[in-house]
């Protein structure tokens, strides 16, 4: 229970719910969802560039702005930074695979001692000799061995990027959750503290009434019980707030100051079916599963290529001595060869590897369908939780009004002798309960938006931090892609080697019969605006 308006303590959370609606336009006015648009609607000043640049390691002690919190988490969260490093590591697999198309030169030098003795022939000679040899090998056609390795590297890079997107979505979701949790718990501490203050005033007043014998000792003890219980609740609320602030520090890397109102998050779809279509296109979970399937397909192609021959050019140059017993009389030898290697008998090793690769490919294909089902379930759950939270806010608001009026009336009736002290205490408890539930519903609605966006794959830096520094994984790949390679030469050999490989970059169609089924549950999200807040809401006495 609080003495002031029930909304005064909740302003930071409620303000985010009472702005103009930001749901997508009607279908006839919608734009192509393939074009990313900011999800935040805010009139806040732009974020200082220093907070969005990971190269600036200046410590930030406190954060009060929503965009600052997201920018710090985006640019400095250790888990996200580690995932970016993993992505850059995966990028190097492509130049390693493409480097196999180029020439390979090995140089060997030997300094040896040799002694030969044949007693029956009266032959005995010994001495030291030094020789050097260079071997140059240029692959010409491997019937898919090298191309499948290249396609596998590309698939693993795609998987690493999808994993990065997933971690980015989760990191920003956790950051938003921690931001809202601090605001929610601060509001809960405030109303719990005001409830304790109210009960303490009521206890003080009733002690005077007990002194003049207007109430019994039982009435006084009932109030004392509620006071002590309220104090325990306050300690619990303060402990929960401290835990939320600790989580905020872990996610953002700075302490939570006096947090500003979080701007509204835009939901880019108006129906659950639209959300499912958008999630299947943009979900990082599905993208990662499809990349794993392409990598397994490349492994199958590599196993299949082992049944075919290899063609290579080999050049050998040797500089050594005429006699193996002394370093006098040098000789030079140059050899050029076309080497064709044909595998014949390996006792079933290659066939076993091929069978295993095909089964792995089939498993990854099935897991891609499972990822689609999991994403569909996540979207359904997030959608329905958001709809329930949004619709419950109106009922909780009405419940707070009713509970406030009931308590105020009972307090007057108690003084007139028409109500008992226990009746008033029970109504006070009900008022506190519905106010706490009202705060929780507002917080759940905001987090529900973020959770839905994360399940759609639309809670990334592009969506939440427009105009700020954003990490681009393509930059590193462009830097290392051709490092040490011979691009035109490698591309020609790659095309030649890919004749026997086929398409490795398209995703296989789904085999899940439930994929095309309409959503069985989940209606409209309901009104996107909390009912107008009255400045003259009844207050606790």
C-alpha positions as CSV (number, residue, x, y, z in Angstrom):
1,X,0.0,0.0,0.0
2,X,1.2,3.5,-0.8
3,X,-0.1,6.8,0.3
4,X,0.5,8.7,-2.9
5,X,-1.1,7.8,-6.2
6,X,-0.5,4.2,-7.1
7,X,1.1,5.3,-10.3
8,X,3.7,7.7,-8.9
9,X,6.1,4.9,-7.9
10,X,5.6,3.1,-11.2
11,X,6.2,5.9,-13.5
12,X,9.5,4.6,-15.1
13,X,7.8,1.4,-16.1
14,X,4.3,2.8,-16.9
15,X,5.6,5.6,-19.1
16,X,7.0,3.0,-21.5
17,X,3.5,1.5,-21.8
18,X,1.5,4.7,-22.2
19,X,3.2,6.2,-25.2
20,X,1.7,6.0,-28.7
21,X,1.4,2.5,-30.1
22,X,4.3,1.3,-32.3
23,X,2.9,-1.9,-33.7
24,X,3.4,-2.4,-37.4
25,X,1.0,-0.6,-39.8
26,X,-2.0,-2.4,-41.3
27,X,-1.1,-5.0,-43.9
28,X,-1.9,-2.6,-46.8
29,X,0.6,-0.1,-45.4
30,X,3.4,-2.4,-44.3
31,X,6.8,-2.3,-45.9
32,X,9.0,-5.3,-46.8
33,X,10.1,-6.8,-43.5
34,X,13.4,-7.7,-45.2
35,X,14.5,-4.1,-44.7
36,X,15.7,-3.8,-41.1
37,X,14.2,-0.9,-39.2
38,X,15.0,0.4,-35.7
39,X,12.9,-1.3,-33.0
40,X,13.3,1.5,-30.5
41,X,11.0,4.6,-30.4
42,X,12.7,7.3,-28.4
43,X,13.3,11.0,-28.3
44,X,16.5,10.6,-26.3
45,X,19.7,12.2,-27.4
46,X,22.1,10.2,-29.4
47,X,24.6,8.0,-27.5
48,X,28.2,9.2,-27.2
49,X,30.3,7.3,-29.7
50,X,32.8,6.5,-27.0
51,X,30.3,4.2,-25.4
52,X,29.7,2.2,-28.6
53,X,33.3,1.7,-29.6
54,X,35.0,-1.4,-28.1
55,X,38.4,0.1,-28.6
56,X,37.6,2.7,-25.9
57,X,38.2,0.9,-22.6
58,X,37.5,3.8,-20.3
59,X,35.6,2.5,-17.2
60,X,32.0,3.6,-16.9
61,X,30.9,3.6,-13.2
62,X,27.1,4.0,-13.6
63,X,24.6,3.9,-16.4
64,X,21.2,5.6,-16.3
65,X,20.2,5.5,-20.0
66,X,18.7,2.5,-21.8
67,X,20.7,3.0,-25.0
68,X,23.9,3.4,-23.0
69,X,23.3,0.1,-21.2
70,X,22.7,-1.7,-24.5
71,X,25.7,-0.1,-26.2
72,X,28.0,-1.1,-23.3
73,X,26.7,-4.6,-23.3
74,X,27.0,-4.8,-27.1
75,X,30.5,-3.6,-27.2
76,X,32.0,-4.9,-24.0
77,X,30.1,-8.0,-22.8
78,X,32.8,-10.7,-22.4
79,X,30.6,-13.5,-23.8
80,X,29.7,-11.6,-26.9
81,X,33.4,-10.5,-27.4
82,X,34.4,-14.2,-27.1
83,X,31.9,-15.2,-29.7
84,X,33.1,-12.6,-32.1
85,X,36.7,-13.9,-31.7
86,X,35.3,-17.4,-32.4
87,X,33.8,-16.1,-35.6
88,X,37.1,-14.5,-36.7
89,X,38.8,-17.8,-35.9
90,X,36.4,-19.6,-38.2
91,X,37.0,-17.1,-41.0
92,X,40.6,-18.4,-41.3
93,X,39.3,-21.8,-42.4
94,X,38.4,-20.4,-45.8
95,X,41.9,-19.2,-46.8
96,X,43.2,-22.5,-45.5
97,X,40.9,-24.4,-47.7
98,X,41.5,-22.2,-50.8
99,X,45.2,-22.4,-50.2
100,X,45.1,-26.1,-51.1
101,X,44.4,-25.1,-54.7
102,X,47.8,-23.4,-55.0
103,X,51.3,-24.8,-55.4
104,X,53.1,-26.4,-52.4
105,X,56.9,-26.2,-52.3
106,X,58.9,-28.2,-49.9
107,X,62.7,-28.0,-49.5
108,X,64.8,-30.7,-47.9
109,X,68.5,-30.6,-47.1
110,X,70.6,-33.6,-46.0
111,X,74.1,-33.9,-44.6
112,X,74.9,-37.5,-44.3
113,X,77.7,-39.9,-43.4
114,X,77.9,-43.2,-45.4
115,X,80.2,-46.2,-45.1
116,X,80.1,-49.2,-47.5
117,X,82.3,-52.2,-47.1
118,X,82.4,-55.5,-49.1
119,X,85.3,-57.6,-47.8
120,X,85.1,-60.2,-50.6
121,X,85.5,-57.5,-53.2
122,X,88.1,-55.6,-51.3
123,X,85.8,-52.5,-51.2
124,X,85.7,-50.2,-48.3
125,X,84.7,-46.5,-48.7
126,X,83.2,-43.9,-46.4
127,X,82.7,-40.1,-46.1
128,X,80.3,-37.2,-45.8
129,X,78.1,-35.7,-48.4
130,X,75.6,-32.8,-48.5
131,X,72.5,-32.6,-50.8
132,X,69.5,-30.4,-51.2
133,X,66.1,-31.1,-52.8
134,X,63.0,-29.0,-53.7
135,X,59.7,-30.6,-54.5
136,X,56.9,-28.5,-56.1
137,X,53.4,-30.0,-56.3
138,X,50.4,-28.3,-58.0
139,X,47.0,-30.0,-57.8
140,X,45.1,-30.0,-61.0
141,X,42.0,-32.0,-60.3
142,X,41.0,-33.9,-57.2
143,X,37.4,-34.8,-58.2
144,X,35.9,-32.8,-55.4
145,X,38.3,-33.2,-52.5
146,X,39.4,-29.6,-52.4
147,X,36.1,-28.1,-53.4
148,X,34.2,-30.0,-50.7
149,X,36.8,-28.8,-48.1
150,X,36.2,-25.2,-49.3
151,X,32.4,-25.6,-49.1
152,X,32.7,-27.1,-45.6
153,X,34.8,-24.1,-44.5
154,X,32.1,-21.7,-45.9
155,X,29.4,-23.7,-44.0
156,X,31.3,-23.5,-40.8
157,X,31.8,-19.8,-41.2
158,X,28.0,-19.5,-41.7
159,X,27.4,-21.6,-38.6
160,X,29.8,-19.4,-36.6
161,X,28.0,-16.2,-37.7
162,X,24.6,-17.7,-36.9
163,X,25.9,-18.6,-33.4
164,X,27.2,-15.0,-33.1
165,X,23.7,-13.7,-33.9
166,X,22.1,-16.1,-31.4
167,X,24.5,-14.9,-28.6
168,X,24.0,-11.3,-29.6
169,X,20.2,-11.7,-29.3
170,X,20.5,-13.5,-26.0
171,X,23.0,-10.9,-24.6
172,X,20.8,-8.0,-25.5
173,X,17.7,-9.8,-24.2
174,X,19.5,-10.5,-20.9
175,X,20.5,-6.8,-20.7
176,X,17.0,-5.6,-21.3
177,X,15.7,-8.1,-18.7
178,X,18.3,-6.9,-16.1
179,X,17.4,-3.2,-16.9
180,X,13.7,-3.8,-16.4
181,X,14.3,-6.0,-13.4
182,X,16.1,-3.2,-11.6
183,X,13.2,-0.8,-12.4
184,X,10.6,-3.4,-11.3
185,X,12.4,-4.2,-8.0
186,X,12.9,-0.6,-7.2
187,X,9.2,0.0,-7.5
188,X,8.5,-3.1,-5.4
189,X,10.8,-1.9,-2.7
190,X,9.1,1.5,-2.7
191,X,5.6,0.2,-2.3
192,X,6.7,-2.4,0.2
193,X,8.4,0.3,2.3
194,X,5.4,2.6,2.1
195,X,3.2,-0.3,3.2
196,X,5.5,-0.8,6.2
197,X,5.3,2.9,7.0
198,X,1.5,2.8,6.8
199,X,1.3,-0.2,9.1
200,X,3.7,1.4,11.5
201,X,1.5,4.5,11.6
202,X,-1.6,2.3,12.0
203,X,0.2,0.5,14.9
204,X,1.0,3.8,16.6
205,X,-2.6,5.1,16.2
206,X,-4.0,1.9,17.6
207,X,-1.7,1.9,20.6
208,X,-3.3,5.1,21.6
209,X,-6.8,3.6,21.0
210,X,-5.8,0.6,23.1
211,X,-4.7,2.9,25.9
212,X,-8.2,4.4,26.0
213,X,-9.7,0.9,25.7
214,X,-11.2,1.5,22.2
215,X,-9.7,-1.8,20.9
216,X,-8.5,-5.0,22.5
217,X,-5.0,-6.4,22.9
218,X,-5.8,-8.9,20.2
219,X,-6.5,-6.2,17.7
220,X,-3.1,-4.6,18.6
221,X,-1.3,-7.9,18.2
222,X,-2.8,-8.4,14.8
223,X,-1.4,-5.1,13.7
224,X,2.0,-5.9,15.2
225,X,2.0,-9.2,13.3
226,X,1.4,-7.4,10.0
227,X,4.1,-4.8,10.8
228,X,6.7,-7.5,11.5
229,X,5.7,-9.4,8.4
230,X,5.8,-6.2,6.3
231,X,9.4,-5.5,7.6
232,X,10.4,-9.0,6.6
233,X,8.8,-8.5,3.1
234,X,10.8,-5.2,2.8
235,X,14.1,-7.0,3.5
236,X,13.2,-9.7,0.9
237,X,12.4,-7.0,-1.6
238,X,15.7,-5.1,-0.9
239,X,17.6,-8.4,-1.3
240,X,15.9,-9.1,-4.6
241,X,16.8,-5.5,-5.8
242,X,20.4,-6.0,-4.8
243,X,20.5,-9.3,-6.8
244,X,19.0,-7.5,-9.8
245,X,21.6,-4.8,-9.6
246,X,24.3,-7.4,-9.5
247,X,22.9,-9.0,-12.6
248,X,22.8,-5.6,-14.3
249,X,26.5,-5.1,-13.5
250,X,27.4,-8.5,-14.9
251,X,25.5,-7.8,-18.2
252,X,26.4,-4.2,-18.7
253,X,29.7,-3.8,-17.0
254,X,28.6,-0.8,-15.0
255,X,26.3,-0.2,-12.0
256,X,22.7,0.9,-12.5
257,X,22.2,4.5,-11.6
258,X,18.8,6.2,-11.5
259,X,17.4,4.4,-14.6
260,X,15.5,6.4,-17.2
261,X,12.4,5.2,-18.9
262,X,13.1,2.5,-21.4
263,X,11.9,3.4,-24.9
264,X,9.2,1.2,-26.4
265,X,10.1,-1.8,-28.4
266,X,8.4,-2.2,-31.7
267,X,6.8,-5.6,-32.6
268,X,7.2,-5.7,-36.5
269,X,4.3,-8.2,-37.0
270,X,0.6,-8.1,-36.2
271,X,-0.4,-11.8,-36.3
272,X,1.2,-15.0,-35.0
273,X,1.4,-16.5,-38.5
274,X,3.3,-13.4,-39.7
275,X,5.7,-13.9,-36.8
276,X,6.2,-17.6,-37.7
277,X,7.1,-16.7,-41.3
278,X,9.5,-14.0,-40.1
279,X,11.2,-16.3,-37.6
280,X,11.7,-19.0,-40.1
281,X,13.5,-16.5,-42.4
282,X,15.6,-14.7,-39.8
283,X,16.0,-17.0,-36.8
284,X,19.7,-17.6,-36.0
285,X,18.8,-21.0,-34.5
286,X,17.4,-22.2,-37.8
287,X,20.4,-20.6,-39.7
288,X,22.8,-22.4,-37.5
289,X,21.1,-25.7,-38.0
290,X,21.0,-25.2,-41.8
291,X,24.7,-24.4,-41.8
292,X,25.5,-27.6,-39.9
293,X,23.6,-29.6,-42.5
294,X,25.6,-27.9,-45.3
295,X,28.8,-28.8,-43.5
296,X,27.7,-32.4,-43.2
297,X,26.8,-32.4,-46.9
298,X,30.3,-31.2,-47.7
299,X,31.8,-34.0,-45.5
300,X,29.7,-36.5,-47.5
301,X,31.1,-35.1,-50.8
302,X,34.6,-35.3,-49.4
303,X,34.1,-38.9,-48.5
304,X,32.7,-39.6,-52.0
305,X,35.6,-37.9,-53.7
306,X,38.0,-40.4,-52.0
307,X,36.8,-43.1,-54.5
308,X,38.1,-41.0,-57.5
309,X,41.7,-40.4,-58.7
310,X,43.8,-37.3,-58.1
311,X,45.8,-35.5,-60.8
312,X,48.7,-33.2,-59.9
313,X,51.8,-31.7,-61.5
314,X,55.1,-32.4,-59.6
315,X,58.5,-30.8,-60.2
316,X,61.6,-32.0,-58.4
317,X,65.0,-30.3,-58.3
318,X,68.0,-31.8,-56.6
319,X,71.5,-30.5,-56.1
320,X,74.0,-32.9,-54.6
321,X,77.3,-34.7,-55.0
322,X,78.3,-37.3,-57.5
323,X,79.7,-39.6,-54.8
324,X,77.9,-40.2,-51.5
325,X,81.3,-40.4,-49.8
326,X,82.7,-36.9,-50.4
327,X,81.5,-33.3,-51.1
328,X,83.3,-32.9,-54.4
329,X,81.8,-33.1,-57.8
330,X,78.4,-31.5,-57.7
331,X,75.4,-32.5,-59.8
332,X,72.0,-31.0,-60.6
333,X,68.8,-33.0,-61.4
334,X,65.5,-31.5,-62.6
335,X,62.4,-33.7,-63.0
336,X,58.8,-32.7,-64.2
337,X,56.0,-35.2,-63.8
338,X,52.2,-35.6,-64.1
339,X,51.2,-37.7,-61.2
340,X,47.9,-39.6,-61.2
341,X,47.0,-41.3,-58.0
342,X,44.2,-43.9,-58.2
343,X,42.9,-45.5,-55.0
344,X,42.3,-49.2,-55.4
345,X,42.0,-51.4,-52.3
346,X,41.6,-50.2,-48.7
347,X,39.7,-53.0,-47.2
348,X,36.4,-51.0,-46.9
349,X,37.7,-48.0,-45.1
350,X,36.5,-45.4,-47.6
351,X,33.1,-47.1,-47.9
352,X,32.6,-47.1,-44.1
353,X,33.5,-43.4,-43.9
354,X,31.0,-42.6,-46.7
355,X,28.2,-44.5,-45.0
356,X,28.9,-42.7,-41.8
357,X,29.0,-39.3,-43.6
358,X,25.7,-39.9,-45.2
359,X,24.0,-40.9,-41.9
360,X,25.5,-37.7,-40.3
361,X,24.1,-35.6,-43.1
362,X,20.7,-37.2,-42.7
363,X,20.8,-36.5,-39.0
364,X,21.7,-32.8,-39.5
365,X,18.9,-32.5,-42.0
366,X,16.5,-33.8,-39.4
367,X,17.9,-31.5,-36.8
368,X,17.3,-28.6,-39.1
369,X,13.6,-29.5,-39.0
370,X,13.8,-29.8,-35.2
371,X,15.3,-26.3,-35.1
372,X,12.3,-25.0,-37.0
373,X,10.0,-26.7,-34.6
374,X,11.9,-25.3,-31.6
375,X,11.8,-21.8,-33.1
376,X,8.1,-22.2,-33.8
377,X,7.5,-23.2,-30.2
378,X,9.6,-20.3,-28.9
379,X,7.6,-17.8,-31.0
380,X,4.3,-19.3,-29.9
381,X,5.3,-19.2,-26.3
382,X,6.6,-15.6,-26.4
383,X,3.6,-14.5,-28.4
384,X,1.0,-15.9,-26.0
385,X,2.9,-14.7,-22.9
386,X,3.1,-11.2,-24.3
387,X,-0.6,-11.3,-25.2
388,X,-1.5,-12.5,-21.7
389,X,0.7,-9.9,-20.0
390,X,-0.6,-7.1,-22.1
391,X,-4.2,-8.0,-21.6
392,X,-3.8,-8.5,-17.8
393,X,-2.5,-5.0,-17.3
394,X,-6.0,-3.5,-17.7
395,X,-7.5,-5.9,-15.2
396,X,-4.7,-5.3,-12.7
397,X,-5.2,-1.6,-13.0
398,X,-8.9,-2.0,-12.3
399,X,-8.1,-4.3,-9.4
400,X,-5.8,-1.7,-7.9
401,X,-8.5,1.0,-8.1
402,X,-11.0,-1.3,-6.5
403,X,-8.7,-2.5,-3.8
404,X,-7.7,1.1,-3.0
405,X,-11.4,2.2,-2.7
406,X,-12.2,-0.9,-0.6
407,X,-9.3,-0.2,1.8
408,X,-10.1,3.5,2.1
409,X,-13.8,2.7,2.9
410,X,-12.9,0.0,5.4
411,X,-10.5,2.4,7.2
412,X,-13.4,4.9,7.7
413,X,-15.8,2.2,8.7
414,X,-13.3,0.8,11.3
415,X,-13.2,4.2,13.1
416,X,-17.0,4.2,13.1
417,X,-17.0,0.7,14.6
418,X,-18.5,-1.0,11.5
419,X,-15.4,-2.9,10.6
420,X,-12.9,-4.9,12.6
421,X,-9.1,-4.3,12.6
422,X,-8.7,-7.6,10.9
423,X,-10.9,-6.6,8.0
424,X,-8.8,-3.5,7.4
425,X,-5.6,-5.5,7.6
426,X,-6.9,-8.1,5.1
427,X,-7.8,-5.3,2.7
428,X,-4.5,-3.7,3.1
429,X,-2.8,-7.0,2.3
430,X,-5.0,-7.3,-0.8
431,X,-4.1,-3.8,-2.0
432,X,-0.4,-4.5,-1.6
433,X,-0.7,-7.8,-3.5
434,X,-2.5,-6.3,-6.5
435,X,-0.1,-3.4,-6.7
436,X,2.8,-5.8,-6.8
437,X,1.1,-7.9,-9.4
438,X,0.4,-4.7,-11.4
439,X,4.1,-3.8,-11.4
440,X,5.1,-7.3,-12.4
441,X,2.6,-7.4,-15.3
442,X,4.1,-4.1,-16.7
443,X,7.6,-5.5,-16.4
444,X,6.5,-8.8,-18.0
445,X,4.9,-7.0,-20.9
446,X,8.1,-5.2,-21.7
447,X,10.3,-8.2,-21.3
448,X,7.7,-10.2,-23.4
449,X,8.3,-7.8,-26.3
450,X,12.0,-8.3,-26.1
451,X,11.6,-12.1,-25.8
452,X,9.4,-12.2,-28.9
453,X,11.9,-10.1,-30.9
454,X,14.8,-12.4,-29.8
455,X,12.8,-15.5,-30.9
456,X,12.3,-13.8,-34.3
457,X,16.0,-13.0,-34.6
458,X,15.4,-9.2,-34.4
459,X,17.0,-8.2,-31.2
460,X,20.4,-7.3,-32.6
461,X,22.6,-4.3,-32.8
462,X,21.1,-3.4,-36.2
463,X,17.7,-3.2,-34.6
464,X,18.5,-1.6,-31.2
465,X,21.5,0.6,-31.9
466,X,20.9,2.4,-35.2
467,X,23.6,4.9,-36.1
468,X,26.1,3.5,-33.6
469,X,29.2,1.4,-34.1
470,X,28.2,-2.1,-35.1
471,X,30.4,-5.2,-35.4
472,X,30.5,-6.5,-39.0
473,X,31.9,-10.0,-39.3
474,X,32.3,-9.6,-43.1
475,X,35.1,-7.1,-42.5
476,X,37.4,-9.7,-41.1
477,X,36.5,-12.3,-43.7
478,X,37.3,-9.9,-46.5
479,X,40.7,-9.2,-44.8
480,X,41.7,-12.8,-44.6
481,X,39.8,-14.5,-47.4
482,X,42.6,-14.4,-50.0
483,X,45.6,-14.0,-47.7
484,X,48.4,-16.2,-49.1
485,X,46.2,-17.4,-52.0
486,X,46.3,-16.8,-55.8
487,X,42.7,-15.7,-56.3
488,X,42.3,-16.0,-60.1
489,X,44.2,-19.3,-60.2
490,X,42.4,-20.7,-57.2
491,X,39.0,-19.7,-58.6
492,X,39.6,-21.6,-61.8
493,X,40.7,-24.7,-60.1
494,X,37.8,-24.4,-57.7
495,X,35.3,-24.3,-60.5
496,X,37.0,-27.3,-62.2
497,X,37.0,-29.3,-58.9
498,X,33.4,-28.4,-58.3
499,X,32.0,-30.1,-61.4
500,X,31.7,-33.4,-59.5
501,X,30.5,-31.8,-56.2
502,X,27.2,-30.1,-57.1
503,X,25.4,-27.5,-55.1
504,X,26.6,-27.2,-51.6
505,X,25.3,-23.7,-50.7
506,X,21.5,-24.1,-51.0
507,X,19.6,-25.3,-48.1
508,X,17.7,-28.6,-48.4
509,X,13.9,-28.4,-48.2
510,X,12.1,-29.3,-45.0
511,X,10.8,-32.8,-44.6
512,X,8.7,-32.0,-41.5
513,X,5.0,-32.6,-42.4
514,X,3.9,-30.2,-39.6
515,X,5.8,-27.2,-41.1
516,X,2.9,-25.9,-43.1
517,X,0.3,-26.2,-40.3
518,X,-1.3,-23.0,-39.2
519,X,-0.7,-21.9,-35.6
520,X,-3.2,-23.7,-33.4
521,X,-3.1,-21.2,-30.6
522,X,-2.4,-17.5,-30.3
523,X,-4.7,-14.7,-31.2
524,X,-4.1,-11.0,-31.4
525,X,-1.8,-9.3,-28.9
526,X,-4.5,-7.0,-27.8
527,X,-4.3,-3.2,-27.2
528,X,-0.8,-1.8,-27.2
529,X,-1.6,1.0,-24.8
530,X,-2.3,0.8,-21.0
531,X,-5.5,2.7,-20.2
532,X,-4.9,6.4,-19.4
533,X,-3.5,7.0,-16.0
534,X,-5.6,9.3,-13.8
535,X,-3.6,11.9,-11.9
536,X,-6.4,11.9,-9.2
537,X,-6.3,8.2,-8.4
538,X,-7.4,7.5,-4.9
539,X,-4.6,7.3,-2.4
540,X,-4.1,5.2,0.7
541,X,-4.7,6.9,4.0
